[in-house]
């Protein structure tokens, strides 16, 4: 990469991939959430994310590039982490608290990405791209604040009061049958060695 222009174009492709990945992940978060307001927050942000994707496409078109062709490894890792945690969890306050933590990691990643892109755009004098990027960043910040408010006022207090589930007990193991050699060893230790019969005439 030899110029700031190339660096900015690289960021456009990276955030495009990030938003596309998140658009696929948000329905799963909404489905897993139990709290109605949290479900709504995820659903609303999915709609916003689809609009953000279109803004990035317009940005790429203005730059004369295609936004595709890159995989955002950062978002990929965050989503993989979320999937690992969500996998076997039951819906409830504790799971909702976990979902907020996972979602906010995504939001903070995007906020940092848009903040960097805004500075690059200003430095390059690409002012027609500043407003769309600002709109995307503003929506990410709004979602992050909403998740914080939900966590502090409803979900975290409910999770703290939720009864802890007892860990599942492992099935009892059957005692292994003693082998013949083990029986002989035991007999030897107890002084009960087996004597051979002697014929008396």
N, C-alpha and C positions, 0 to 999 in steps of 0.2 A: 504494500500500500504506500503510494508515493505522494499523496496529496490529501488535504483536509476534505476536498470534494469527494474523493473515493471513500474516505472514512465515514462521511455523512451518509453516502449511498449504502454503505455496508450496514450502518445502523438502521436504515429504513428497512432493509431486507430482514434484519434480525428481529426487529419489533413486529414486523408483519408475521413472521413465523410464530413469534410468541403469542400474538393475539389469536392467530388461527388455532393454535394448540389449546389456548384457554377456552375458546368458544366450544371446543369439543368436550372439555373437562367440566365446565360449569353445570350442564344438566345433571351430571352424576352427583355433584355437590348438593344441588337443589333436591334431588331425589332422596339423598341420605339424610338431609336435615329434617328435624322434627318440629322445631320452632317455626310457626307460620311466618313471622316477620323475617326470619333468616332465609326461609324458602323464597320469599318474595324478593329479598335483596339479591339472591343469586340469579333469580329469573330476570329481574330488571337489569342486572349488570350484563347478562347474556345479550339482551337487546342492545345495550350500549356498546358492547364489544363488537357486535356485527356492524354497527355504524362506524366505530373506530377503524375497523378493517377497511371499509370503503374510503375513509379519509386518507388512510395510508396508501391505498391504491391510487387515489388522485394525486397524492404527493409524488409517488413514483412516476406517474404519467407526466407530471410537470418536469421531472428531472430527466425524462427520456430513458428510464430504465424499467425493467420488470422486477417486481418485489419478490418474486419466487426464486427458488434455487438455493436457499439457505435454511438450515435447521438451527433454531435457537436452543443451544445446549443448556443454557441456564433455566429456561422455562421447562424444557424437557425433564431436567432433573427434579424440579419442584413438583411437577405433575406426577412423576414416578413415585416420589416420596409420599404424595397425597394418596395415591392409589394403594400403596403398601399399608398405610394407616387405616384407610377406609375399609379395605377388604373384608374383614370379619367383624366389624363393629356393629352393635345394635343401635338403632335410633334412640336418642335420649339426650338429656342435658349435657352429659360428659362428652358425648360424641359431637354435639353441637359446638361445645367450647373448642374441641379439637379442630373442627371444620373452620372455625373463625381464624384460629392460629395459622392453619395451612393456607387459607385464602389470603390472609394479610401478607404472608410471605410473597405471594404472587403480585399483590398490589404494590408492595414496596419495590419489588424488582422493576415493575413497569414504570412507577413514578421516577425511579432513578434513571431509567432508560430515556424517558421523555425529557427529563430535565437536562440530560447530557445532549440530546438531539437539539433542543431549543438553543442551547449555547452555541453549538456548531452552526446552526442555521443563521443565527445573528452574526456570528463571526464571518460567515461566508457572504452575508448580505442577501440571503434567500428569504426575504421577509414575507413573501407570499405563502411560505410554508409554516411560518411562526404561529399564525392563528389556529389552523387545524391541529397542530401539535399541542397547543395550549388547551384546546377543547378536550382532546384525549386525556391529557394530564389532569385536567380539572375533574373529569369524571372518575378517574382512578382515585384521586384524593378524596372525592365525595364518598365513594364506596368504602374506602379505608376508614373514614370518620364514622360512617354508619355502622360498620362492623364493630368498631371500638365502642360505640354507644350501646349496641345490642349486648356486647360482652359484659360491659360494666353494669348495666341496669337490669338485665334479665338472665342471660345465659350463664355467666360465671357464678352468680349467687345460687342459681338452681343446681348447677353442677356440684357446687360445694356441699349442698344439702342432700344430694342424691345418695341413697344407700349403696355401699360398695358390694359388688357381687362376689360371692364366695368362689374361690378358684375350684375348678373341676378336679375331683379326686381321680388319681390314676387307678385303673383296675388292679385289684390285688393279684399278685403273682402266685401261681400254684407252686408248692414246694417240689423241687426236682426229686425224682426217684433216686434212691441211693444205688450206686453201682456195686457189683460184687466185690470189687477191690476195696471199696470204701467200707463195706461190711466187715471184711477180714481185718482191715486196719483198726476198726473200732473194737472188734473182739480182742485183738492183740493187746490194745491199750488197757482193757478192763481185766486182763489176766485170764480171759476165757478162750484161750487158743483151742481150736478143734483138734482132738486126739484121734488118731486112726485106731480102729479096732484090732485087738490082738487075739489070735486063735489060741485057745488053751486045750491041750490034749491030756 
